Amino acid sequence: MGTMNGTRIARISLRIDAVYCVVLGVLLALSAPLTSPSVALHPLLLVGAGVLTAIWGCYVWTAARAQPLRSRTRLVMIANIAASATLAATGLFAETAVLFVAALVLAVDVAAFAVSQGVALRRMGRPTAA
């Protein structure tokens, strides 16, 4: 069985990342009234974060089908690195152990997407000059 090429890895990674973002965003938005007291954030802020995450997921889904794939994969990878760092930093300020662990688990999840996208970019090789 041969190894997958970078393009295939990128498309799979982006599609799974997109579904993850949409599901997480919808769950965050819908659960905002229940979770806002425990995270000490206004429900509308959580709804907004959820909606933006779901919209981002829709962009990532289209990025998996678009050309040039390399630049879109790189953009999503960079966004995932930034999101992972932000989630990890947020976890450091969590007031409960549960929130701390939840933030760190999400940070690891998002970092894993960034790693898979980095692997895809590496396997794609360097772009050729036109």
Stockholm file with secondary structure:
# STOCKHOLM 1.0

chainA/1-130         MGTMNGTRIARISLRIDAVYCVVLGVLLALSAPLTSPSVALHPLLLVGAGVLTAIWGCYVWTAARAQPLRSRTRLVMIANIAASATLAATGLFAETAVLFVAALVLAVDVAAFAVSQGVALRRMGRPTAA
#=GR chainA/1-130 SS CCCCCHHHHHHHHHHHHHHHHHHHHHHHHHHHHHHHHHHTCCHHHHHHHHHHHHHHHHHHHHHTTSSSHHHHHHHHHHHHHHHHHHHHHHHHTCSSHHHHHHHHHHHHHHHHHHHHHHHHHHHHCCCCCC
#=GC SS_cons         CCCCCHHHHHHHHHHHHHHHHHHHHHHHHHHHHHHHHHHTCCHHHHHHHHHHHHHHHHHHHHHTTSSSHHHHHHHHHHHHHHHHHHHHHHHHTCSSHHHHHHHHHHHHHHHHHHHHHHHHHHHHCCCCCC
//
